[in-house]
Amino acid sequence: MRSHDLDYRIIGNDIQLVEIELDPMETVIAEAGSMMYMDQAIHFDTKMGDGSDPNQGFMGKLLSAGTRVLTGESLFVTHFTNHGAGKQRVAFAAPYPGMIVPIDLGLLGGSLIVQKDGFLCAAKGTKISITLNRRIGSGLVGGEGFILQKLEGDGKAFMHAGGTVIERRLQNETLKIDTGCIVAYTPGIDFNIETSGNLRSMIFGGEGIFLATLRGTGTAWLQSMPIRKLIQAISPYGKNVKKEGRSLLDNFLER
């Protein structure tokens, strides 16, 4: 089916949200739990399928939902529909600090490969499926795993990523990237993993043992702060915060 035509605006800088404006009976699909607010006339329904195939039977919806579980996402997709007479708005927020990136799938040839937790919401008519990373090395140490999400359609989709996001266009060239910093790329690009250099560089260089490589012609989106790096950066302070919190509580109780 043809995707619904969505109007939107992205609000915020470091921790963003996207506000979608829906015409009467227009629908946007989103990850469960990502909705921030919505107008009164918008109704939501949780379904197993993404709604891209109106004739899809129960087994087809079950299979589609099962593939989402393999990527670590929720079994269900939430459909938000405007049942009012005028325009209504619904907003979705990213689950961690970073940016929301709008994508027009129609301008990208109708297909995009996205990291497992990168999808936020999209126009109804967008098909959400999985694609397998056939290279064992990139699946094991590439930061993305063997299973990635694939978005197909001709409408707008929105993905989120950590830190700052940049767009790189490749013309039959190779780009080396820190593993885990890849957000999405078009199918014309080949994703692989290579060693970062000689033994001394791998051990003492601080860049890790492996680097991701993107080769070919197409567009890639890169994030400066993957969620795993954010967790690693703040985890050393967690114990200190707990200790300080306990000391304050003990002093308060002693009084």
Secondary structure as GFF3:
##gff-version 3
##sequence-region A 1 255
A	DSSP	beta_strand	7	11	.	.	.	ID=ss1
A	DSSP	beta_strand	17	22	.	.	.	ID=ss2
A	DSSP	beta_strand	27	31	.	.	.	ID=ss3
A	DSSP	beta_strand	35	38	.	.	.	ID=ss4
A	DSSP	beta_strand	42	47	.	.	.	ID=ss5
A	DSSP	alpha_helix	58	70	.	.	.	ID=ss6
A	DSSP	beta_strand	77	82	.	.	.	ID=ss7
A	DSSP	beta_strand	88	93	.	.	.	ID=ss8
A	DSSP	beta_strand	98	104	.	.	.	ID=ss9
A	DSSP	three_ten_helix	105	108	.	.	.	ID=ss10
A	DSSP	beta_strand	111	114	.	.	.	ID=ss11
A	DSSP	beta_strand	119	123	.	.	.	ID=ss12
A	DSSP	beta_strand	127	132	.	.	.	ID=ss13
A	DSSP	alpha_helix	136	141	.	.	.	ID=ss14
A	DSSP	beta_strand	147	152	.	.	.	ID=ss15
A	DSSP	beta_strand	156	162	.	.	.	ID=ss16
A	DSSP	beta_strand	165	178	.	.	.	ID=ss17
A	DSSP	beta_strand	182	185	.	.	.	ID=ss18
A	DSSP	beta_strand	189	195	.	.	.	ID=ss19
A	DSSP	alpha_helix	199	204	.	.	.	ID=ss20
A	DSSP	beta_strand	210	223	.	.	.	ID=ss21
A	DSSP	alpha_helix	227	254	.	.	.	ID=ss22
###
